[in-house]
Amino acid sequence: MTVSRTLVIIPARMAASRLPGKPLLDIAGLPMIVHVLRRAEAAGIGRVAVATDTPDIAVAVMAHGGEAVMTRADHPSGSDRIFEALGKLDPKGDAEIIVNLQGDFPTIRTDNIRNVLRPLADPAVDIATLAAEIHTEEESTNPNVVKAVGTVVSPGRLRALYFTRATAPYGDGPRYHHIGLYAYRRAALERFVSLPPSALEQQEKLEQLRALEAGMRIAALRLDERGAWEMDLDSGVTVRLGRRDVEDRIDRFIHTASQVIAHRLSEITYIDMRYSNGFAIGWRNPSAPASAPSKRADDADV
């Protein structure tokens, strides 16, 4: 039997700055973290585990047949948390690729989890990630939408040159929304966590800039359709869309609802699927004034 060389680790913590307790948020009768776990398992690329500092999260994961590993509470980023978990899960160093899947991706498509590995076919790439083209001015100017700035190196693939909350690049042409799913070579992850936080990382509050400033190469696979979005949880109003069962409703959200409310994806606050004929999506009050980004460098660590 061939042992998979890929390990998927989902970092999760209760003390998220925007909504403490988010990993255990109920979606259709299951905690959000379990939905993410199910998606990762369905991708079929390797062993999946949740890394957490909270016993309640570990209990919820294991109660639904998943694997969980306890980590320290003082990690500054999700990458640091998954590195500690890696040492416990794979002390012999069998895993060559480590996928960091954020715990607030309950709607991520399984093919996108698989596809994030593709840029690593190039031996020059240290870290692989995803990006999707931006189609609205609101998304372009929203500081909570991280933009991946890069150059096209092959069809469907960018070499990342910078990540920013600003509207970039300037002028005509496509802009890309960075989707924070990462696949690291093991050596790249080891190097990354050994580096001190960089100046640009601290200014933009984006930890991936630490890698770029250190000369590491990040490649972003361009998605052809919207379908891998995190949930910026806050408080807000509700809209309902109809669908029959939970998995179909999740996919409906990916394929259809995201088209309808594409310009508000970064404002989604929750998905409630406890309705027989559909689900509810909440987002921040559209009349509320825009606020400065509240993300720290570790907000990817739910």
Summary of the structure (lengths in Angstrom):
residues: 302
radius of gyration: 18.1
end to end distance: 34.4
largest distance: 57.2
contacts: 999
relative contact order: 0.17
helix: 31%
strand: 27%
